[in-house]
Amino acid sequence: MPLVQIHTIKDVFTHEQKQEMIEKVTQAMVDIEGEALRGVTWVTINEIESGSWGIGGQALTTSAVHSLQEAV
């Protein structure tokens, strides 16, 4: 029974995007484990408050992530 945890900054992804993450990560695990384990494959999305996640000594904010998304 796998538990997959996704950590992201709060308000970066929409409800629809989070649902897509859950569906696709579950499918990836089923592709590895087999269909019989779909019902016991757990995926959680844990949202961290903006500014409470640091990379390279710098706090990362929701707006900074949105800027990165726009640059792609």
N, CA, C and O atoms as a Tripos MOL2 file, in Angstrom:
@<TRIPOS>MOLECULE
protein
  288   287    72     0     0
PROTEIN
NO_CHARGES

@<TRIPOS>ATOM
      1 N           0.8330   -1.1730    0.0000 N.3       1 MET1
      2 CA          0.0000    0.0000    0.0000 C.3       1 MET1
      3 C           0.8820    1.2430    0.0000 C.2       1 MET1
      4 O           1.3300    1.6770    1.0620 O.2       1 MET1
      5 N           1.1370    1.8170   -1.1530 N.am      2 PRO2
      6 CA          2.0050    2.9870   -1.1910 C.3       2 PRO2
      7 C           1.2770    4.2530   -0.7600 C.2       2 PRO2
      8 O           0.0730    4.4070   -0.9660 O.2       2 PRO2
      9 N           2.0410    5.1470   -0.1600 N.am      3 LEU3
     10 CA          1.5860    6.4850    0.1580 C.3       3 LEU3
     11 C           2.5450    7.4440   -0.5270 C.2       3 LEU3
     12 O           3.7320    7.4790   -0.2060 O.2       3 LEU3
     13 N           2.0320    8.2170   -1.4670 N.am      4 VAL4
     14 CA          2.8440    9.1880   -2.1940 C.3       4 VAL4
     15 C           2.4580   10.5660   -1.6860 C.2       4 VAL4
     16 O           1.2830   10.9310   -1.7070 O.2       4 VAL4
     17 N           3.4430   11.3350   -1.2290 N.am      5 GLN5
     18 CA          3.1860   12.6800   -0.7310 C.3       5 GLN5
     19 C           3.7970   13.7040   -1.6820 C.2       5 GLN5
     20 O           4.9620   13.6110   -2.0670 O.2       5 GLN5
     21 N           2.9790   14.6750   -2.0450 N.am      6 ILE6
     22 CA          3.4190   15.7740   -2.8960 C.3       6 ILE6
     23 C           3.3940   17.0290   -2.0380 C.2       6 ILE6
     24 O           2.3690   17.3610   -1.4420 O.2       6 ILE6
     25 N           4.5140   17.7190   -1.9760 N.am      7 HIS7
     26 CA          4.6050   18.9640   -1.2160 C.3       7 HIS7
     27 C           4.7200   20.1140   -2.2100 C.2       7 HIS7
     28 O           5.5290   20.0740   -3.1370 O.2       7 HIS7
     29 N           3.9030   21.1320   -2.0040 N.am      8 THR8
     30 CA          3.9200   22.2910   -2.8840 C.3       8 THR8
     31 C           3.5980   23.5320   -2.0670 C.2       8 THR8
     32 O           3.1070   23.4340   -0.9420 O.2       8 THR8
     33 N           3.8690   24.6720   -2.6230 N.am      9 ILE9
     34 CA          3.5410   25.9230   -1.9470 C.3       9 ILE9
     35 C           2.0640   26.2220   -2.1550 C.2       9 ILE9
     36 O           1.5380   26.0590   -3.2560 O.2       9 ILE9
     37 N           1.4080   26.6550   -1.1060 N.am     10 LYS10
     38 CA         -0.0300   26.9260   -1.1300 C.3      10 LYS10
     39 C          -0.3840   27.9370   -2.2190 C.2      10 LYS10
     40 O           0.3110   28.9310   -2.4270 O.2      10 LYS10
     41 N          -1.4840   27.6490   -2.9010 N.am     11 ASP11
     42 CA         -2.0660   28.5100   -3.9290 C.3      11 ASP11
     43 C          -1.2680   28.5690   -5.2310 C.2      11 ASP11
     44 O          -1.4840   29.4650   -6.0480 O.2      11 ASP11
     45 N          -0.3520   27.6260   -5.4310 N.am     12 VAL12
     46 CA          0.3730   27.5640   -6.7010 C.3      12 VAL12
     47 C          -0.4660   26.8270   -7.7390 C.2      12 VAL12
     48 O          -0.5320   27.2450   -8.8950 O.2      12 VAL12
     49 N          -1.1070   25.7330   -7.3330 N.am     13 PHE13
     50 CA         -1.8650   24.9020   -8.2620 C.3      13 PHE13
     51 C          -3.3580   25.0200   -7.9890 C.2      13 PHE13
     52 O          -3.7790   25.1830   -6.8430 O.2      13 PHE13
     53 N          -4.1420   24.9380   -9.0340 N.am     14 THR14
     54 CA         -5.6010   24.9730   -8.9050 C.3      14 THR14
     55 C          -6.1060   23.6300   -8.4080 C.2      14 THR14
     56 O          -5.3750   22.6390   -8.3910 O.2      14 THR14
     57 N          -7.3590   23.6150   -8.0090 N.am     15 HIS15
     58 CA         -7.9950   22.3600   -7.5970 C.3      15 HIS15
     59 C          -7.9160   21.3330   -8.7300 C.2      15 HIS15
     60 O          -7.6230   20.1610   -8.4950 O.2      15 HIS15
     61 N          -8.1770   21.7780   -9.9480 N.am     16 GLU16
     62 CA         -8.1430   20.8750  -11.1040 C.3      16 GLU16
     63 C          -6.7440   20.3110  -11.3290 C.2      16 GLU16
     64 O          -6.6000   19.1300  -11.6450 O.2      16 GLU16
     65 N          -5.7190   21.1340  -11.1740 N.am     17 GLN17
     66 CA         -4.3490   20.6580  -11.3460 C.3      17 GLN17
     67 C          -3.9810   19.6390  -10.2650 C.2      17 GLN17
     68 O          -3.3020   18.6510  -10.5450 O.2      17 GLN17
     69 N          -4.4270   19.8790   -9.0430 N.am     18 LYS18
     70 CA         -4.1560   18.9310   -7.9600 C.3      18 LYS18
     71 C          -4.8710   17.6070   -8.2150 C.2      18 LYS18
     72 O          -4.3130   16.5410   -7.9520 O.2      18 LYS18
     73 N          -6.0910   17.6660   -8.7190 N.am     19 GLN19
     74 CA         -6.8080   16.4380   -9.0600 C.3      19 GLN19
     75 C          -6.0550   15.6680  -10.1460 C.2      19 GLN19
     76 O          -5.9540   14.4420  -10.0870 O.2      19 GLN19
     77 N          -5.5320   16.3850  -11.1270 N.am     20 GLU20
     78 CA         -4.7510   15.7460  -12.2010 C.3      20 GLU20
     79 C          -3.4920   15.0880  -11.6360 C.2      20 GLU20
     80 O          -3.1270   13.9890  -12.0540 O.2      20 GLU20
     81 N          -2.8240   15.7570  -10.6830 N.am     21 MET21
     82 CA         -1.6460   15.1630  -10.0400 C.3      21 MET21
     83 C          -2.0180   13.8400   -9.3810 C.2      21 MET21
     84 O          -1.3300   12.8330   -9.5480 O.2      21 MET21
     85 N          -3.1200   13.8580   -8.6300 N.am     22 ILE22
     86 CA         -3.5580   12.6550   -7.9210 C.3      22 ILE22
     87 C          -3.8350   11.5230   -8.9100 C.2      22 ILE22
     88 O          -3.4020   10.3910   -8.6990 O.2      22 ILE22
     89 N          -4.5520   11.8290   -9.9820 N.am     23 GLU23
     90 CA         -4.8870   10.8070  -10.9750 C.3      23 GLU23
     91 C          -3.6410   10.2560  -11.6680 C.2      23 GLU23
     92 O          -3.5070    9.0420  -11.8290 O.2      23 GLU23
     93 N          -2.7320   11.1390  -12.0800 N.am     24 LYS24
     94 CA         -1.5620   10.6890  -12.8350 C.3      24 LYS24
     95 C          -0.5460    9.9630  -11.9580 C.2      24 LYS24
     96 O           0.0680    8.9900  -12.3980 O.2      24 LYS24
     97 N          -0.3640   10.4260  -10.7260 N.am     25 VAL25
     98 CA          0.5610    9.7280   -9.8220 C.3      25 VAL25
     99 C          -0.0030    8.3540   -9.4670 C.2      25 VAL25
    100 O           0.7340    7.3690   -9.4230 O.2      25 VAL25
    101 N          -1.3080    8.2890   -9.2140 N.am     26 THR26
    102 CA         -1.9290    6.9920   -8.9520 C.3      26 THR26
    103 C          -1.7330    6.0610  -10.1340 C.2      26 THR26
    104 O          -1.3820    4.8940   -9.9570 O.2      26 THR26
    105 N          -1.9580    6.5720  -11.3490 N.am     27 GLN27
    106 CA         -1.7920    5.7290  -12.5360 C.3      27 GLN27
    107 C          -0.3500    5.2520  -12.6870 C.2      27 GLN27
    108 O          -0.1070    4.1090  -13.0740 O.2      27 GLN27
    109 N           0.6040    6.1290  -12.3810 N.am     28 ALA28
    110 CA          2.0110    5.7240  -12.4600 C.3      28 ALA28
    111 C           2.3010    4.5850  -11.4930 C.2      28 ALA28
    112 O           3.0150    3.6450  -11.8420 O.2      28 ALA28
    113 N           1.7590    4.6570  -10.2910 N.am     29 MET29
    114 CA          1.9740    3.5820   -9.3220 C.3      29 MET29
    115 C           1.2820    2.3030   -9.7690 C.2      29 MET29
    116 O           1.8420    1.2170   -9.6170 O.2      29 MET29
    117 N           0.0720    2.4090  -10.3170 N.am     30 VAL30
    118 CA         -0.6420    1.2230  -10.8080 C.3      30 VAL30
    119 C           0.1260    0.5870  -11.9600 C.2      30 VAL30
    120 O           0.1670   -0.6380  -12.0760 O.2      30 VAL30
    121 N           0.7340    1.4070  -12.8090 N.am     31 ASP31
    122 CA          1.5440    0.8760  -13.9110 C.3      31 ASP31
    123 C           2.6990    0.0280  -13.3830 C.2      31 ASP31
    124 O           3.1170   -0.9300  -14.0340 O.2      31 ASP31
    125 N           3.2120    0.3780  -12.2100 N.am     32 ILE32
    126 CA          4.3240   -0.3650  -11.6090 C.3      32 ILE32
    127 C           3.8180   -1.5540  -10.7940 C.2      32 ILE32
    128 O           4.3460   -2.6610  -10.9050 O.2      32 ILE32
    129 N           2.7870   -1.3180   -9.9740 N.am     33 GLU33
    130 CA          2.3210   -2.3130   -9.0010 C.3      33 GLU33
    131 C           1.3070   -3.2990   -9.5590 C.2      33 GLU33
    132 O           1.2530   -4.4570   -9.1460 O.2      33 GLU33
    133 N           0.5050   -2.8240  -10.5010 N.am     34 GLY34
    134 CA         -0.6010   -3.6260  -11.0050 C.3      34 GLY34
    135 C          -1.9350   -3.0440  -10.5620 C.2      34 GLY34
    136 O          -2.0370   -2.3880   -9.5260 O.2      34 GLY34
    137 N          -2.9420   -3.2980  -11.3630 N.am     35 GLU35
    138 CA         -4.2810   -2.7230  -11.1630 C.3      35 GLU35
    139 C          -4.8830   -3.0920   -9.8060 C.2      35 GLU35
    140 O          -5.6430   -2.3080   -9.2380 O.2      35 GLU35
    141 N          -4.5590   -4.2490   -9.2900 N.am     36 ALA36
    142 CA         -5.1620   -4.7070   -8.0300 C.3      36 ALA36
    143 C          -4.8640   -3.7640   -6.8640 C.2      36 ALA36
    144 O          -5.6010   -3.7550   -5.8780 O.2      36 ALA36
    145 N          -3.8060   -2.9810   -6.9620 N.am     37 LEU37
    146 CA         -3.4430   -2.0940   -5.8520 C.3      37 LEU37
    147 C          -3.9430   -0.6600   -6.0250 C.2      37 LEU37
    148 O          -3.6300    0.1980   -5.1990 O.2      37 LEU37
    149 N          -4.7140   -0.3800   -7.0830 N.am     38 ARG38
    150 CA         -5.2390    0.9820   -7.2750 C.3      38 ARG38
    151 C          -6.0110    1.4590   -6.0370 C.2      38 ARG38
    152 O          -5.8160    2.5830   -5.5760 O.2      38 ARG38
    153 N          -6.8650    0.6190   -5.5180 N.am     39 GLY39
    154 CA         -7.7190    1.0060   -4.4020 C.3      39 GLY39
    155 C          -7.0070    1.2680   -3.0910 C.2      39 GLY39
    156 O          -7.5970    1.8160   -2.1610 O.2      39 GLY39
    157 N          -5.7490    0.8810   -3.0100 N.am     40 VAL40
    158 CA         -4.9890    1.1130   -1.7740 C.3      40 VAL40
    159 C          -3.7720    2.0010   -2.0200 C.2      40 VAL40
    160 O          -2.8590    2.0520   -1.1960 O.2      40 VAL40
    161 N          -3.7640    2.6890   -3.1350 N.am     41 THR41
    162 CA         -2.6970    3.6440   -3.4500 C.3      41 THR41
    163 C          -3.1530    5.0240   -3.0040 C.2      41 THR41
    164 O          -4.1250    5.5630   -3.5330 O.2      41 THR41
    165 N          -2.4610    5.5870   -2.0420 N.am     42 TRP42
    166 CA         -2.8190    6.8790   -1.4680 C.3      42 TRP42
    167 C          -1.9080    7.9600   -2.0340 C.2      42 TRP42
    168 O          -0.7010    7.7560   -2.1670 O.2      42 TRP42
    169 N          -2.4870    9.1070   -2.3670 N.am     43 VAL43
    170 CA         -1.7240   10.2810   -2.7860 C.3      43 VAL43
    171 C          -2.2240   11.4600   -1.9560 C.2      43 VAL43
    172 O          -3.4250   11.7290   -1.9180 O.2      43 VAL43
    173 N          -1.3130   12.1560   -1.2980 N.am     44 THR44
    174 CA         -1.6870   13.3530   -0.5550 C.3      44 THR44
    175 C          -0.9310   14.5490   -1.1100 C.2      44 THR44
    176 O           0.2160   14.4340   -1.5410 O.2      44 THR44
    177 N          -1.5900   15.6900   -1.0920 N.am     45 ILE45
    178 CA         -0.9460   16.9400   -1.4950 C.3      45 ILE45
    179 C          -0.8830   17.8210   -0.2620 C.2      45 ILE45
    180 O          -1.9090   18.2030    0.3010 O.2      45 ILE45
    181 N           0.3250   18.1340    0.1450 N.am     46 ASN46
    182 CA          0.5590   18.9360    1.3420 C.3      46 ASN46
    183 C           1.0130   20.3270    0.9110 C.2      46 ASN46
    184 O           2.0560   20.4840    0.2760 O.2      46 ASN46
    185 N           0.2250   21.3170    1.2620 N.am     47 GLU47
    186 CA          0.5430   22.6870    0.8520 C.3      47 GLU47
    187 C           1.2350   23.4310    1.9990 C.2      47 GLU47
    188 O           0.7510   23.4650    3.1300 O.2      47 GLU47
    189 N           2.3740   24.0190    1.6680 N.am     48 ILE48
    190 CA          3.1850   24.7730    2.6150 C.3      48 ILE48
    191 C           2.8760   26.2570    2.4200 C.2      48 ILE48
    192 O           2.7620   26.7160    1.2830 O.2      48 ILE48
    193 N           2.7420   26.9950    3.4870 N.am     49 GLU49
    194 CA          2.4530   28.4250    3.3960 C.3      49 GLU49
    195 C           3.5330   29.1450    2.5890 C.2      49 GLU49
    196 O           4.7170   28.8200    2.6740 O.2      49 GLU49
    197 N           3.0980   30.1190    1.8130 N.am     50 SER50
    198 CA          4.0160   30.9450    1.0270 C.3      50 SER50
    199 C           5.0720   31.5550    1.9430 C.2      50 SER50
    200 O           4.7460   32.1140    2.9900 O.2      50 SER50
    201 N           6.3350   31.4460    1.5450 N.am     51 GLY51
    202 CA          7.4280   31.9820    2.3390 C.3      51 GLY51
    203 C           7.9610   31.0290    3.3860 C.2      51 GLY51
    204 O           8.9630   31.3300    4.0340 O.2      51 GLY51
    205 N           7.3110   29.8740    3.5720 N.am     52 SER52
    206 CA          7.7490   28.9010    4.5740 C.3      52 SER52
    207 C           8.5270   27.7480    3.9560 C.2      52 SER52
    208 O           8.7660   26.7340    4.6110 O.2      52 SER52
    209 N           8.9160   27.8980    2.7150 N.am     53 TRP53
    210 CA          9.6730   26.8800    1.9800 C.3      53 TRP53
    211 C          10.9220   27.5900    1.4810 C.2      53 TRP53
    212 O          10.8230   28.6260    0.8230 O.2      53 TRP53
    213 N          12.0740   27.0580    1.7790 N.am     54 GLY54
    214 CA         13.3090   27.7170    1.3790 C.3      54 GLY54
    215 C          14.1470   26.8710    0.4420 C.2      54 GLY54
    216 O          14.2310   25.6510    0.5780 O.2      54 GLY54
    217 N          14.7640   27.5490   -0.5100 N.am     55 ILE55
    218 CA         15.6860   26.9060   -1.4400 C.3      55 ILE55
    219 C          16.9370   27.7700   -1.5030 C.2      55 ILE55
    220 O          16.8550   28.9690   -1.7670 O.2      55 ILE55
    221 N          18.0720   27.1760   -1.2660 N.am     56 GLY56
    222 CA         19.3320   27.9160   -1.3310 C.3      56 GLY56
    223 C          19.4080   29.0710   -0.3430 C.2      56 GLY56
    224 O          20.0510   30.0870   -0.6070 O.2      56 GLY56
    225 N          18.7500   28.9070    0.7920 N.am     57 GLY57
    226 CA         18.7820   29.9440    1.8180 C.3      57 GLY57
    227 C          17.7740   31.0610    1.6070 C.2      57 GLY57
    228 O          17.7420   32.0150    2.3840 O.2      57 GLY57
    229 N          16.9510   30.9620    0.5700 N.am     58 GLN58
    230 CA         15.9600   31.9900    0.2740 C.3      58 GLN58
    231 C          14.5500   31.4200    0.4080 C.2      58 GLN58
    232 O          14.2710   30.3060   -0.0340 O.2      58 GLN58
    233 N          13.6670   32.2030    1.0260 N.am     59 ALA59
    234 CA         12.2660   31.7850    1.1400 C.3      59 ALA59
    235 C          11.6200   31.8720   -0.2390 C.2      59 ALA59
    236 O          11.8210   32.8390   -0.9730 O.2      59 ALA59
    237 N          10.8500   30.8580   -0.5730 N.am     60 LEU60
    238 CA         10.1590   30.8170   -1.8550 C.3      60 LEU60
    239 C           8.6880   31.1500   -1.6140 C.2      60 LEU60
    240 O           8.0580   30.5970   -0.7130 O.2      60 LEU60
    241 N           8.1490   32.0530   -2.4240 N.am     61 THR61
    242 CA          6.7690   32.4940   -2.2480 C.3      61 THR61
    243 C           5.9000   32.0220   -3.4110 C.2      61 THR61
    244 O           6.3990   31.6030   -4.4550 O.2      61 THR61
    245 N           4.6090   32.1020   -3.2030 N.am     62 THR62
    246 CA          3.6570   31.7490   -4.2480 C.3      62 THR62
    247 C           3.8810   32.6000   -5.4880 C.2      62 THR62
    248 O           3.8830   32.0820   -6.6050 O.2      62 THR62
    249 N           4.0700   33.9020   -5.3020 N.am     63 SER63
    250 CA          4.2530   34.7820   -6.4640 C.3      63 SER63
    251 C           5.5410   34.4580   -7.2160 C.2      63 SER63
    252 O           5.5840   34.5690   -8.4410 O.2      63 SER63
    253 N           6.5810   34.0630   -6.5030 N.am     64 ALA64
    254 CA          7.8320   33.6860   -7.1740 C.3      64 ALA64
    255 C           7.6240   32.4370   -8.0300 C.2      64 ALA64
    256 O           8.1640   32.3460   -9.1330 O.2      64 ALA64
    257 N           6.8530   31.4850   -7.5330 N.am     65 VAL65
    258 CA          6.5930   30.2710   -8.3130 C.3      65 VAL65
    259 C           5.7360   30.6070   -9.5410 C.2      65 VAL65
    260 O           5.9710   30.0800  -10.6290 O.2      65 VAL65
    261 N           4.7480   31.4810   -9.3610 N.am     66 HIS66
    262 CA          3.9230   31.8940  -10.5030 C.3      66 HIS66
    263 C           4.7900   32.5720  -11.5680 C.2      66 HIS66
    264 O           4.5590   32.3820  -12.7620 O.2      66 HIS66
    265 N           5.7750   33.3510  -11.1510 N.am     67 SER67
    266 CA          6.6970   33.9820  -12.0990 C.3      67 SER67
    267 C           7.5030   32.9310  -12.8570 C.2      67 SER67
    268 O           7.7310   33.0640  -14.0590 O.2      67 SER67
    269 N           7.9270   31.9010  -12.1590 N.am     68 LEU68
    270 CA          8.6590   30.8170  -12.8170 C.3      68 LEU68
    271 C           7.7730   30.0880  -13.8160 C.2      68 LEU68
    272 O           8.2270   29.7360  -14.9040 O.2      68 LEU68
    273 N           6.5100   29.8570  -13.4560 N.am     69 GLN69
    274 CA          5.5740   29.1780  -14.3490 C.3      69 GLN69
    275 C           5.3620   29.9980  -15.6220 C.2      69 GLN69
    276 O           5.2810   29.4370  -16.7150 O.2      69 GLN69
    277 N           5.2740   31.2960  -15.4890 N.am     70 GLU70
    278 CA          5.0550   32.1670  -16.6450 C.3      70 GLU70
    279 C           6.2680   32.2110  -17.5620 C.2      70 GLU70
    280 O           6.1290   32.4420  -18.7630 O.2      70 GLU70
    281 N           7.4550   31.9930  -17.0060 N.am     71 ALA71
    282 CA          8.6890   32.0700  -17.7960 C.3      71 ALA71
    283 C           8.8740   30.8580  -18.6940 C.2      71 ALA71
    284 O           9.6620   30.8980  -19.6390 O.2      71 ALA71
    285 N           8.1590   29.7890  -18.4080 N.am     72 VAL72
    286 CA          8.3200   28.5490  -19.1930 C.3      72 VAL72
    287 C           7.5370   28.5920  -20.4600 C.2      72 VAL72
    288 O           7.5610   27.6350  -21.2330 O.2      72 VAL72
@<TRIPOS>BOND
     1     1     2 1
     2     2     3 1
     3     3     4 2
     4     3     5 am
     5     5     6 1
     6     6     7 1
     7     7     8 2
     8     7     9 am
     9     9    10 1
    10    10    11 1
    11    11    12 2
    12    11    13 am
    13    13    14 1
    14    14    15 1
    15    15    16 2
    16    15    17 am
    17    17    18 1
    18    18    19 1
    19    19    20 2
    20    19    21 am
    21    21    22 1
    22    22    23 1
    23    23    24 2
    24    23    25 am
    25    25    26 1
    26    26    27 1
    27    27    28 2
    28    27    29 am
    29    29    30 1
    30    30    31 1
    31    31    32 2
    32    31    33 am
    33    33    34 1
    34    34    35 1
    35    35    36 2
    36    35    37 am
    37    37    38 1
    38    38    39 1
    39    39    40 2
    40    39    41 am
    41    41    42 1
    42    42    43 1
    43    43    44 2
    44    43    45 am
    45    45    46 1
    46    46    47 1
    47    47    48 2
    48    47    49 am
    49    49    50 1
    50    50    51 1
    51    51    52 2
    52    51    53 am
    53    53    54 1
    54    54    55 1
    55    55    56 2
    56    55    57 am
    57    57    58 1
    58    58    59 1
    59    59    60 2
    60    59    61 am
    61    61    62 1
    62    62    63 1
    63    63    64 2
    64    63    65 am
    65    65    66 1
    66    66    67 1
    67    67    68 2
    68    67    69 am
    69    69    70 1
    70    70    71 1
    71    71    72 2
    72    71    73 am
    73    73    74 1
    74    74    75 1
    75    75    76 2
    76    75    77 am
    77    77    78 1
    78    78    79 1
    79    79    80 2
    80    79    81 am
    81    81    82 1
    82    82    83 1
    83    83    84 2
    84    83    85 am
    85    85    86 1
    86    86    87 1
    87    87    88 2
    88    87    89 am
    89    89    90 1
    90    90    91 1
    91    91    92 2
    92    91    93 am
    93    93    94 1
    94    94    95 1
    95    95    96 2
    96    95    97 am
    97    97    98 1
    98    98    99 1
    99    99   100 2
   100    99   101 am
   101   101   102 1
   102   102   103 1
   103   103   104 2
   104   103   105 am
   105   105   106 1
   106   106   107 1
   107   107   108 2
   108   107   109 am
   109   109   110 1
   110   110   111 1
   111   111   112 2
   112   111   113 am
   113   113   114 1
   114   114   115 1
   115   115   116 2
   116   115   117 am
   117   117   118 1
   118   118   119 1
   119   119   120 2
   120   119   121 am
   121   121   122 1
   122   122   123 1
   123   123   124 2
   124   123   125 am
   125   125   126 1
   126   126   127 1
   127   127   128 2
   128   127   129 am
   129   129   130 1
   130   130   131 1
   131   131   132 2
   132   131   133 am
   133   133   134 1
   134   134   135 1
   135   135   136 2
   136   135   137 am
   137   137   138 1
   138   138   139 1
   139   139   140 2
   140   139   141 am
   141   141   142 1
   142   142   143 1
   143   143   144 2
   144   143   145 am
   145   145   146 1
   146   146   147 1
   147   147   148 2
   148   147   149 am
   149   149   150 1
   150   150   151 1
   151   151   152 2
   152   151   153 am
   153   153   154 1
   154   154   155 1
   155   155   156 2
   156   155   157 am
   157   157   158 1
   158   158   159 1
   159   159   160 2
   160   159   161 am
   161   161   162 1
   162   162   163 1
   163   163   164 2
   164   163   165 am
   165   165   166 1
   166   166   167 1
   167   167   168 2
   168   167   169 am
   169   169   170 1
   170   170   171 1
   171   171   172 2
   172   171   173 am
   173   173   174 1
   174   174   175 1
   175   175   176 2
   176   175   177 am
   177   177   178 1
   178   178   179 1
   179   179   180 2
   180   179   181 am
   181   181   182 1
   182   182   183 1
   183   183   184 2
   184   183   185 am
   185   185   186 1
   186   186   187 1
   187   187   188 2
   188   187   189 am
   189   189   190 1
   190   190   191 1
   191   191   192 2
   192   191   193 am
   193   193   194 1
   194   194   195 1
   195   195   196 2
   196   195   197 am
   197   197   198 1
   198   198   199 1
   199   199   200 2
   200   199   201 am
   201   201   202 1
   202   202   203 1
   203   203   204 2
   204   203   205 am
   205   205   206 1
   206   206   207 1
   207   207   208 2
   208   207   209 am
   209   209   210 1
   210   210   211 1
   211   211   212 2
   212   211   213 am
   213   213   214 1
   214   214   215 1
   215   215   216 2
   216   215   217 am
   217   217   218 1
   218   218   219 1
   219   219   220 2
   220   219   221 am
   221   221   222 1
   222   222   223 1
   223   223   224 2
   224   223   225 am
   225   225   226 1
   226   226   227 1
   227   227   228 2
   228   227   229 am
   229   229   230 1
   230   230   231 1
   231   231   232 2
   232   231   233 am
   233   233   234 1
   234   234   235 1
   235   235   236 2
   236   235   237 am
   237   237   238 1
   238   238   239 1
   239   239   240 2
   240   239   241 am
   241   241   242 1
   242   242   243 1
   243   243   244 2
   244   243   245 am
   245   245   246 1
   246   246   247 1
   247   247   248 2
   248   247   249 am
   249   249   250 1
   250   250   251 1
   251   251   252 2
   252   251   253 am
   253   253   254 1
   254   254   255 1
   255   255   256 2
   256   255   257 am
   257   257   258 1
   258   258   259 1
   259   259   260 2
   260   259   261 am
   261   261   262 1
   262   262   263 1
   263   263   264 2
   264   263   265 am
   265   265   266 1
   266   266   267 1
   267   267   268 2
   268   267   269 am
   269   269   270 1
   270   270   271 1
   271   271   272 2
   272   271   273 am
   273   273   274 1
   274   274   275 1
   275   275   276 2
   276   275   277 am
   277   277   278 1
   278   278   279 1
   279   279   280 2
   280   279   281 am
   281   281   282 1
   282   282   283 1
   283   283   284 2
   284   283   285 am
   285   285   286 1
   286   286   287 1
   287   287   288 2
@<TRIPOS>SUBSTRUCTURE
     1 MET1         2 RESIDUE 1 A MET
     2 PRO2         6 RESIDUE 1 A PRO
     3 LEU3        10 RESIDUE 1 A LEU
     4 VAL4        14 RESIDUE 1 A VAL
     5 GLN5        18 RESIDUE 1 A GLN
     6 ILE6        22 RESIDUE 1 A ILE
     7 HIS7        26 RESIDUE 1 A HIS
     8 THR8        30 RESIDUE 1 A THR
     9 ILE9        34 RESIDUE 1 A ILE
    10 LYS10       38 RESIDUE 1 A LYS
    11 ASP11       42 RESIDUE 1 A ASP
    12 VAL12       46 RESIDUE 1 A VAL
    13 PHE13       50 RESIDUE 1 A PHE
    14 THR14       54 RESIDUE 1 A THR
    15 HIS15       58 RESIDUE 1 A HIS
    16 GLU16       62 RESIDUE 1 A GLU
    17 GLN17       66 RESIDUE 1 A GLN
    18 LYS18       70 RESIDUE 1 A LYS
    19 GLN19       74 RESIDUE 1 A GLN
    20 GLU20       78 RESIDUE 1 A GLU
    21 MET21       82 RESIDUE 1 A MET
    22 ILE22       86 RESIDUE 1 A ILE
    23 GLU23       90 RESIDUE 1 A GLU
    24 LYS24       94 RESIDUE 1 A LYS
    25 VAL25       98 RESIDUE 1 A VAL
    26 THR26      102 RESIDUE 1 A THR
    27 GLN27      106 RESIDUE 1 A GLN
    28 ALA28      110 RESIDUE 1 A ALA
    29 MET29      114 RESIDUE 1 A MET
    30 VAL30      118 RESIDUE 1 A VAL
    31 ASP31      122 RESIDUE 1 A ASP
    32 ILE32      126 RESIDUE 1 A ILE
    33 GLU33      130 RESIDUE 1 A GLU
    34 GLY34      134 RESIDUE 1 A GLY
    35 GLU35      138 RESIDUE 1 A GLU
    36 ALA36      142 RESIDUE 1 A ALA
    37 LEU37      146 RESIDUE 1 A LEU
    38 ARG38      150 RESIDUE 1 A ARG
    39 GLY39      154 RESIDUE 1 A GLY
    40 VAL40      158 RESIDUE 1 A VAL
    41 THR41      162 RESIDUE 1 A THR
    42 TRP42      166 RESIDUE 1 A TRP
    43 VAL43      170 RESIDUE 1 A VAL
    44 THR44      174 RESIDUE 1 A THR
    45 ILE45      178 RESIDUE 1 A ILE
    46 ASN46      182 RESIDUE 1 A ASN
    47 GLU47      186 RESIDUE 1 A GLU
    48 ILE48      190 RESIDUE 1 A ILE
    49 GLU49      194 RESIDUE 1 A GLU
    50 SER50      198 RESIDUE 1 A SER
    51 GLY51      202 RESIDUE 1 A GLY
    52 SER52      206 RESIDUE 1 A SER
    53 TRP53      210 RESIDUE 1 A TRP
    54 GLY54      214 RESIDUE 1 A GLY
    55 ILE55      218 RESIDUE 1 A ILE
    56 GLY56      222 RESIDUE 1 A GLY
    57 GLY57      226 RESIDUE 1 A GLY
    58 GLN58      230 RESIDUE 1 A GLN
    59 ALA59      234 RESIDUE 1 A ALA
    60 LEU60      238 RESIDUE 1 A LEU
    61 THR61      242 RESIDUE 1 A THR
    62 THR62      246 RESIDUE 1 A THR
    63 SER63      250 RESIDUE 1 A SER
    64 ALA64      254 RESIDUE 1 A ALA
    65 VAL65      258 RESIDUE 1 A VAL
    66 HIS66      262 RESIDUE 1 A HIS
    67 SER67      266 RESIDUE 1 A SER
    68 LEU68      270 RESIDUE 1 A LEU
    69 GLN69      274 RESIDUE 1 A GLN
    70 GLU70      278 RESIDUE 1 A GLU
    71 ALA71      282 RESIDUE 1 A ALA
    72 VAL72      286 RESIDUE 1 A VAL
